[in-house]
Amino acid sequence: MIRRTRPVAGAVALLAALTAGIAFPAGAAAGEPTGQDAPKVDLVLDVSGSMRARDIDGQSRMAAAKQAFNEVLDATPEEVQLGIRTLGADYAGDDRKEGCKDTAQLYPVGPLDRTEAKTAVATLAPTGWTPIGPALLQAADDLDGGDGSKRIVLISDGEDTCAPLDPCEVAREIAAKGIGLTIDTLGLVPNAKLSRQLSCIAEATGGTYTSIEHQDELTDRVNELVDRAAEPVVTPVATEGAGSCDKAPVLRSGLYTDREEFGRQRWYRVELLAGQELRASVSVAADRAVRPDHGVLMRAVTVHGREIVRGEATGSGRTDVASTGLRYPKPEIADDDSGKPAAETVCLGVTTSFSADAGVKTTPGLPLELTVDVVDGPDDAADVASFGLGRGWWLLGALIVTGFLAGLVWGWLSRWRVAVWRTN
């Protein structure tokens, strides 16, 4: 069984995107795939002594990992530059200080020579400690440089043994560098403590955690992550919302980043034609210590201030990101004077209720990521625009009528039974 965690867009991804600046680049399309450099992937494999355990389809964890790696190497896309790093592969002694240095690049990140990489994998044998934190730091250096996608795939069967260097904090430090690196983690043991640690590492960079119990699951998941690295990178475009709708920037479909100060509201505008539907979402990241209770509100209003629809979400401090979204389909209405479909300017307002204790900096504002998508609307947009449920209102109405009739019938039967009982 595979268990996956899909966190919302990570705070660090928003911070990295904000380094692009505050103004629109000339001629840049919002959310346009960018990056000419080849995508890079570093497979980081735990080769500690516990990998000798024979609990994956009757074979050792090490044997399952080797088999999976060989199949992944055969299926790696040509455009992906792939490397392999180990942790715990060389030092078998009891000196913790030495054991926590035991991480090495088995195969350098670069154009893949499948035969050479397989030969390197064949030499692996379970040996020593589990220095996850140091291995992640080195893997980030392995992927340094270039503007293509960067991904670390960490495969481990045990918790880090090199505290106080917390691998979750290491992942946060890597994310804070703003190099666009994602860490995905795979756990070979269904262990609660290991799951928490690997989940934390993945969430820090917007990656995923997967629990693995079979060899074919390991192969499929690593292949999926390597293929994902080859997908085009979408870079958000920096914008700057205004304090009121009339001064707000006009946004096209795309992905945007901005910052919102505590207790302030940011406004953006979107042009919508009749028959089109606006789909918008926002994620606000707590990139500093904030109080647990918070919320985010997104509203679509007319230029005259009438609210059309809203989306809102609250949080209790368990995640670093609060997200919400909304939909607004504009009905097909013709302009009698021009004979063309009537256009409408929709104002998008984003408000947050984050707060912080004294001493916490409130500037710059919290990073937010805004997605705007204008698509062809549904056949009957008026229903959704007016009520938010679309054709669901027909079902709701039918249920109400059915319930009313059922109540009448049940009441009549109850009175009849009482009458018969009194008579007898």
C-alpha positions in Angstrom: 0.0 0.0 0.0 1.3 3.5 -0.9 0.4 6.4 1.3 1.1 9.8 -0.1 1.0 13.3 1.4 0.3 16.1 -0.9 0.8 19.4 0.9 -0.4 22.6 -0.5 2.1 24.9 -2.1 5.0 25.3 0.4 6.0 28.5 2.0 9.5 28.1 0.6 8.3 27.9 -2.9 6.5 31.2 -2.5 9.6 32.8 -1.0 11.8 31.6 -3.9 9.4 33.0 -6.4 9.4 36.4 -4.8 13.1 36.8 -5.6 12.1 37.5 -9.2 11.1 41.1 -8.3 8.0 43.1 -7.9 7.2 44.3 -11.4 6.1 42.3 -14.5 9.0 41.5 -16.8 8.4 43.0 -20.3 6.6 40.5 -22.5 6.6 37.8 -19.8 3.6 35.5 -19.8 2.3 34.7 -16.3 3.2 31.2 -15.2 5.0 30.4 -18.5 7.2 27.3 -18.4 10.8 28.5 -18.1 14.3 27.1 -17.7 16.5 26.0 -20.5 18.9 23.8 -18.4 18.3 20.1 -18.2 16.3 18.8 -15.2 18.5 17.3 -12.4 17.7 14.4 -10.0 19.8 13.1 -7.2 18.7 9.7 -5.8 19.8 9.5 -2.2 19.9 6.0 -0.9 20.2 4.8 2.7 22.8 2.0 2.8 23.0 1.7 6.6 23.2 -1.7 8.3 19.4 -2.0 8.8 19.0 -2.3 5.0 20.0 -6.0 5.5 16.6 -6.8 6.9 14.7 -9.3 4.6 11.1 -7.9 4.7 10.4 -6.7 1.2 8.9 -9.5 -0.9 11.2 -12.1 0.7 14.4 -10.2 -0.1 16.5 -7.7 1.7 15.7 -4.0 1.5 19.1 -3.5 -0.2 18.3 -6.0 -2.9 14.9 -4.5 -3.5 16.5 -1.0 -3.8 19.2 -2.3 -6.2 16.6 -3.9 -8.4 14.4 -0.8 -8.4 17.4 1.4 -9.2 18.4 -0.8 -12.2 14.8 -0.5 -13.6 14.7 3.2 -13.0 18.1 3.7 -14.8 16.7 1.9 -17.8 13.6 4.1 -17.9 15.2 7.5 -17.1 14.4 10.1 -19.9 17.4 11.1 -22.0 17.0 14.8 -21.0 17.3 14.1 -17.3 20.6 14.5 -15.6 20.7 11.9 -12.8 23.1 11.2 -10.0 23.2 8.7 -7.0 24.3 9.6 -3.5 24.6 7.2 -0.6 24.5 7.6 3.2 26.0 5.0 5.6 27.8 3.0 2.9 31.4 3.1 3.9 32.0 3.5 7.6 31.1 0.4 9.7 32.7 1.6 13.0 31.2 2.9 16.3 32.6 6.4 16.1 29.4 8.5 15.8 31.4 11.6 14.5 32.9 9.5 11.7 29.6 7.8 11.0 27.8 11.1 10.5 30.3 12.1 7.8 29.5 8.9 5.8 27.9 10.2 2.7 29.4 10.0 -0.8 28.4 10.6 -4.4 28.2 7.2 -6.0 27.5 8.5 -9.4 27.8 12.2 -10.3 24.8 14.2 -11.4 25.1 14.6 -15.2 24.3 12.9 -18.5 23.4 9.3 -17.7 25.7 6.4 -18.7 23.4 3.5 -17.7 26.0 0.8 -17.7 28.4 2.8 -15.5 25.6 3.7 -13.1 24.4 0.1 -12.8 28.0 -1.0 -12.1 28.2 1.5 -9.3 24.9 0.4 -7.8 26.0 -3.3 -7.9 28.9 -2.5 -5.5 26.6 -1.3 -2.7 26.4 -3.2 0.6 24.6 -2.3 3.9 27.2 -0.9 6.2 26.9 1.9 8.8 25.0 4.9 10.1 22.0 7.0 8.9 23.3 10.6 8.4 20.2 11.9 6.5 20.9 15.6 7.4 24.5 15.7 6.1 23.5 13.7 3.0 20.7 16.2 2.1 23.2 19.1 2.5 25.6 17.4 0.1 22.9 16.4 -2.3 21.8 20.1 -2.5 25.3 21.0 -3.5 25.3 18.2 -6.1 22.3 19.9 -7.8 23.7 23.4 -7.5 23.6 25.6 -10.6 21.3 26.0 -13.6 17.7 27.1 -13.8 16.1 23.7 -14.6 14.1 21.7 -12.2 16.0 20.1 -9.3 14.8 17.1 -7.3 16.2 15.0 -4.5 14.6 11.5 -4.0 15.5 10.2 -0.5 15.0 6.5 0.2 15.5 5.4 3.8 14.4 2.7 6.2 15.3 4.4 9.4 15.5 7.7 11.2 18.5 10.0 11.1 21.2 9.0 13.7 23.1 12.3 13.6 21.1 14.5 16.0 21.1 17.4 16.9 21.4 18.1 13.1 17.7 17.7 12.5 17.1 16.7 8.8 13.8 18.5 8.8 15.6 21.8 9.7 18.1 21.0 7.1 15.3 20.7 4.5 13.9 24.1 5.6 17.4 25.6 5.3 17.7 24.2 1.7 14.3 25.6 0.9 15.1 29.0 2.2 18.0 29.3 -0.3 15.4 29.8 -3.0 17.0 27.4 -5.5 13.7 25.7 -6.4 14.7 22.3 -5.1 12.1 19.7 -4.2 12.8 16.8 -1.8 10.6 13.7 -2.1 10.9 11.0 0.5 10.2 7.2 0.5 10.1 5.1 3.6 10.8 1.4 3.4 9.4 0.6 6.9 5.8 1.4 8.0 7.1 3.2 11.2 5.3 6.1 12.7 8.4 8.0 13.8 10.1 7.5 10.5 7.0 8.6 8.6 6.8 11.8 10.7 10.4 12.7 9.9 10.3 11.9 6.2 7.0 13.7 5.9 8.4 16.8 7.5 11.4 16.7 5.2 9.2 16.5 2.1 6.7 19.2 3.3 9.5 21.7 3.9 10.2 21.9 0.2 6.7 21.1 -1.2 7.6 17.5 -1.9 5.8 14.2 -1.2 6.2 11.3 1.2 5.4 7.7 0.2 5.4 4.6 2.4 6.7 1.6 0.5 6.2 -2.1 1.3 6.9 -3.8 -2.0 9.7 -3.7 -4.6 7.4 -2.9 -7.5 5.9 0.0 -5.5 9.4 1.4 -5.0 10.3 1.1 -8.7 7.0 2.7 -9.9 7.3 5.6 -7.4 10.9 6.5 -8.2 10.2 6.3 -11.9 7.2 8.6 -11.4 9.4 11.2 -9.5 12.2 11.1 -12.1 9.6 11.6 -14.9 8.1 14.5 -13.0 11.5 16.2 -12.9 11.4 16.3 -16.7 8.1 18.2 -16.8 8.4 21.9 -17.7 9.1 24.3 -14.8 6.4 26.9 -14.3 7.8 30.1 -12.7 5.3 32.4 -11.0 5.3 36.1 -12.1 5.7 38.7 -9.4 3.0 41.3 -9.2 2.0 43.9 -6.6 -1.6 44.2 -5.6 -3.2 47.5 -4.7 -5.1 48.8 -1.7 -8.2 49.3 -3.8 -9.7 47.8 -6.9 -9.5 50.9 -9.1 -5.7 50.9 -8.7 -5.2 47.1 -8.9 -3.2 45.5 -11.7 -5.0 43.6 -14.4 -4.1 39.9 -14.4 -4.3 37.3 -17.2 -4.5 33.6 -16.7 -1.4 32.5 -14.9 0.5 32.0 -11.6 1.5 35.1 -9.6 3.3 36.0 -6.4 3.0 38.9 -4.1 3.3 39.9 -0.4 0.5 40.9 2.0 1.1 42.8 5.2 -0.6 41.8 8.4 -4.1 43.2 8.6 -4.1 44.6 5.0 -6.0 43.8 1.9 -4.7 43.2 -1.6 -6.7 43.8 -4.8 -6.3 42.5 -8.3 -8.5 42.8 -11.4 -9.5 40.3 -14.1 -11.3 41.0 -17.3 -14.1 38.5 -18.0 -16.2 38.1 -21.1 -19.7 36.7 -21.2 -19.7 32.9 -21.3 -16.3 32.7 -19.5 -15.6 31.4 -16.0 -13.1 32.8 -13.6 -11.3 30.3 -11.3 -9.0 31.8 -8.8 -7.1 30.5 -5.7 -4.7 31.9 -3.2 -2.2 30.4 -0.8 -0.6 32.5 2.0 2.5 31.2 3.7 3.5 31.8 7.3 7.2 32.4 6.7 7.7 33.5 10.3 6.3 32.8 13.8 2.6 33.6 13.8 -0.2 32.9 16.2 -1.9 29.6 15.7 -5.4 30.8 14.7 -5.5 32.5 11.3 -7.6 32.6 8.1 -7.6 33.7 4.5 -10.5 35.2 2.6 -10.8 35.7 -1.2 -13.7 37.7 -2.6 -14.8 38.4 -6.2 -16.7 41.7 -6.3 -17.9 44.1 -9.0 -16.2 47.4 -9.6 -19.1 49.0 -7.7 -18.4 46.9 -4.6 -21.1 44.3 -4.8 -19.8 40.9 -3.7 -20.3 38.1 -6.2 -18.8 35.1 -4.5 -16.2 34.3 -1.8 -14.0 31.6 -0.6 -12.5 31.3 2.9 -10.4 29.0 5.0 -9.2 29.0 8.6 -6.2 27.3 10.2 -5.0 26.3 13.7 -1.3 26.5 13.2 -0.8 22.8 12.1 0.4 23.8 8.6 2.5 26.7 7.3 0.1 27.6 4.5 -3.6 28.7 4.3 -5.4 28.3 1.0 -8.8 29.0 -0.5 -10.4 29.6 -3.9 -13.5 30.6 -5.8 -15.3 30.2 -9.1 -17.4 32.8 -11.0 -19.0 32.0 -14.4 -20.3 35.1 -16.2 -23.7 34.4 -17.9 -24.1 34.9 -21.7 -25.4 38.4 -22.0 -25.2 40.4 -25.2 -24.5 44.2 -25.4 -27.4 45.6 -27.5 -25.4 48.6 -28.7 -22.3 46.8 -30.1 -23.7 43.3 -30.6 -20.7 41.9 -28.9 -20.6 39.9 -25.7 -20.6 42.1 -22.6 -17.3 42.3 -20.7 -17.0 42.7 -17.0 -14.1 43.7 -14.7 -14.0 41.5 -11.6 -12.1 42.6 -8.6 -10.3 40.0 -6.6 -9.7 40.9 -2.9 -7.4 38.9 -0.6 -7.6 39.4 3.1 -5.8 37.5 5.9 -6.2 37.3 9.6 -2.6 36.3 10.5 -1.2 37.9 13.7 2.2 37.8 15.4 3.5 38.4 18.9 5.5 41.5 19.8 9.0 41.4 18.4 8.1 39.5 15.2 8.7 41.5 12.1 5.6 42.3 10.1 7.5 43.6 7.0 7.9 42.5 4.4 4.4 41.0 4.2 3.6 37.3 4.1 4.3 35.7 0.7 1.2 34.7 -1.2 0.7 32.7 -4.4 -2.2 33.6 -6.6 -3.6 31.4 -9.5 -5.9 33.0 -12.0 -7.6 30.9 -14.7 -10.1 32.2 -17.2 -11.9 29.4 -19.1 -15.0 28.8 -21.1 -17.9 28.6 -18.7 -20.5 25.9 -18.2 -23.6 25.6 -20.3 -25.8 27.2 -17.6 -23.4 29.7 -15.9 -26.3 31.7 -14.4 -27.2 29.0 -11.9 -23.6 28.7 -10.6 -23.1 32.5 -10.5 -26.2 33.1 -8.6 -26.2 30.2 -6.2 -22.8 28.5 -6.3 -24.3 25.1 -6.7 -25.1 25.1 -10.4 -27.3 22.2 -11.4 -27.1 20.9 -7.9 -30.0 23.2 -7.0 -32.3 21.0 -9.1 -31.2 18.0 -7.0 -31.6 20.0 -3.8 -35.1 21.2 -4.8 -36.1 17.6 -5.6 -34.9 16.4 -2.3 -36.8 19.1 -0.5 -40.1 18.3 -2.3 -39.5 14.6 -1.7 -38.9 15.2 2.0 -42.0 17.3 2.2 -44.3 14.7 0.5 -42.7 11.9 2.6 -43.5 13.9 5.7 -47.1 14.4 4.7 -47.6 10.7 3.9 -45.9 9.6 7.2 -48.1 12.0 9.2 -51.2 10.7 7.5 -50.3 7.1 8.2 -49.4 7.9 11.8 -52.8 9.5 12.4 -54.6 6.6 10.7 -52.8 4.0 12.9 -53.7 6.0 16.0 -57.3 6.2 14.9 -57.4 2.4 14.3 -55.8 1.7 17.7 -58.4 3.9 19.5 -61.2 2.2 17.6 -60.0 -1.3 18.6 
